[in-house]
Amino acid sequence: MRTSEFKKLLRKNGCYLLTQGGRHEKWYSPITGNKFAVPRHDGQEIPTGTLQAIKKQAGI
């Protein structure tokens, strides 16, 4: 899944952007109460393991 598609999925599930950094963005999930990092490479695919870890932190 591309980073841009994944960000749409996060927003659909109630997550929102907190801050932007150099290579990552900090997001917050009201479902889990966790803050987590998402890569800023919108045109690139997120590796499967990374994607699953972020989904777990986001409660998706």
URDAVEN-V492519 format. One record per pair of residues at least 4 apart in sequence whose ideal C-beta (glycine too) atoms are under 7 Angstrom apart, sorted by the first residue. I is the first residue (numbers start at 1). GAP is how many residues later the second one is. D is the distance in whole Angstrom. If there is no record, write none. Layout:
# URDAVEN-V492519
I/GAP/D, I/GAP/D
This chain:
# URDAVEN-V492519
1/4/5, 1/5/5, 1/44/7, 1/45/6, 1/50/6, 2/4/7, 2/41/7, 2/42/7, 2/43/6, 3/4/6, 3/36/6, 3/38/5, 3/39/5, 3/41/6, 3/43/6, 4/4/7, 4/38/4, 5/4/7, 6/4/6, 6/40/6, 6/45/7, 7/4/7, 7/31/7, 8/4/6, 9/4/7, 9/51/7, 10/5/4, 10/17/6, 10/48/6, 11/4/6, 13/18/7, 13/45/7, 13/47/5, 14/16/5, 14/17/6, 15/12/5, 15/13/6, 15/14/5, 15/43/6, 16/11/7, 16/12/6, 17/8/6, 17/10/6, 18/8/4, 18/9/6, 18/10/5, 18/17/6, 19/7/5, 20/5/5, 21/4/7, 23/16/7, 23/17/6, 24/13/4, 24/14/6, 24/15/6, 24/16/6, 25/13/5, 25/15/6, 26/9/6, 26/11/6, 27/9/6, 27/11/5, 28/7/5, 29/5/5, 29/28/7, 29/29/4, 29/30/5, 31/27/7, 31/28/4, 32/25/7, 32/26/7, 32/27/4, 34/23/5, 36/18/6, 36/21/4, 36/22/6, 38/16/6, 39/7/6, 46/4/5, 46/5/5, 47/4/7, 48/4/6, 49/4/6, 50/4/6, 51/4/6, 52/4/6, 53/4/7, 54/4/6, 55/5/5
